[in-house]
Amino acid sequence: MAGTVSTCFFFVFLLSLLLPFQISAEESSEKEFVLTLDHSNFHDTVSKHDFIVVEFYAPWCGHCKKLAPEYEKAASILSSHDPPIVLAKVDANEEKNKDLASQYDVKGFPTINILRNGGKNVQEYKGPREADGIVDYLKKQSGPASTEIKSADEATAFIGENKVAIVGVFPKFSGEEFDNFSALAEKLRSDYDFGHTLNAKLLPRGESSVSGPVVRLFKPFDELFVDFQDFNVEALEKFVEESSTPVVTVFNNEPSNHPFVVKFFNSPNAKAMLFINFTAEGAEAIKSKYREAAEQYKQQGVSFLVGDVESSQGAFQYFGLKEEQVPLIIIQHNDGKKFFKPNLEADHIPTWLKAYKDGHVAPFVKSEPIPETNDEPVKVVVGASLEDIVFKSGKNGMYFFFYLVLFHGYQMDFGIHCALNKKYHIIGCKL
């Protein structure tokens, strides 16, 4: 295997030497529309722009390599926009740019930020990663934070069918309420579409006789719209965040659900996940009971998701679940603790969730089976036996923790060797 790996690295190295000489003079002379920034010119460049987009990348990152031609194409198109929209990039892998990357909280690649007002305001780019999508998204982001709606057709197109849209209805586009709504739109513009109108009759749903001021949030789930009349900015933001979250998020193959799934996993709440075969007999009864429970506990620090088994294989692998355990519920806390109920029936849901909330459900540990025999000099410890063998044995010990990963098709094992004293403090480790 070592010879194979060495050969692979040799060819990669050889290609890296030869590739530059295969680029034609015509290609090398093409203009690059993406600005290259580093620690020496970053702040000076950003300070001159009211709106600039910056990608922090690493040369070895596959996602960055895939994005690069799309980003360059978008930059070439947006250079002709009125006014031009500037796209830039920073090699965050360069030692001299590490402080810059840290300043902008770069924790993965690529990280793309929208910088406004000379860099005073920073927003995460949350748009597509292909050229046309980048162009459309940035044109919208560079314009007004809220769009005026002047006709029923404009309202229908703006609100759409599969997204959250927030519309303010006002008797006039001035005053404290309108200013606060505009401030919220500016703050949350990368997450939601904001619009404003003088005429509620143009809107497809809700009371049409209101003259405002009122904020109407449209959504493709639950009650489809909800009104709010408190124009305190913090209250408005809380209203938008809470109302734009489904009572039960659906995880399936429907792309329009993906933004809500992302929001579910980004929530600070405990995450309850029901996995079920959506087409199985009795599935609707279980989902209905689950929704009732979600309504009951949604203000108690728990978010709820229902996933179709067919779409959830990654989750099954991650949690160590098996399809024969479906229907099942697993709840994950932010500290890593998990709680598990397999092969449940509809009537199990409220009683099990109550027991969980009351602290009467033991945490679930992903584990291989405990070995039937374990009398060799080196003992095998699995998740289910860790507590008894390591923490309750009262013995000193040397433990070898390892995991297997696939790296470019090669299986490698990595281990951490730790010596533990009788109080189970780690007294020495090496990789």
Secondary structure, 3 states (H helix, E strand, C coil): CHHHHHHHHHHHHHHHHHHHHHCCHHHHCCCCCCEEECCCCHHHHHCCCCEEEEEEECCCCHHHHHHHHHHHHHHHHHCCCCCCCEEEEEECCCHHHHHHHHHCCCCCCCEEEEEEHHHCEEEECCCCCCHHHHHHHHHHHHCCCEEECCCHHHHHHHHCCCCCEEEEECCCCCCHHHHHHHHHHHHHCCCCEEEEECCHHHCCCCCCCCCCCEEEEECCCCCCEEEECCCCHHHHHHHHHHHCCCCCEEECCCHHHHHHHHHHHHCCCEEEEEEECCCCCCHHHHHHHHHHHHHHHCCCCEEEEEEEHHHCHHHHHHHCCCHHHCCEEEEECCCCCEEEECCCCCCHHHHHHHHHHCCCCCCECCCCCCCCCCCCCCCCCCHHHHHHHHHCCCCCEEEEEEEEEEECCEEEEEEEEEEECCCCCEEEEEC
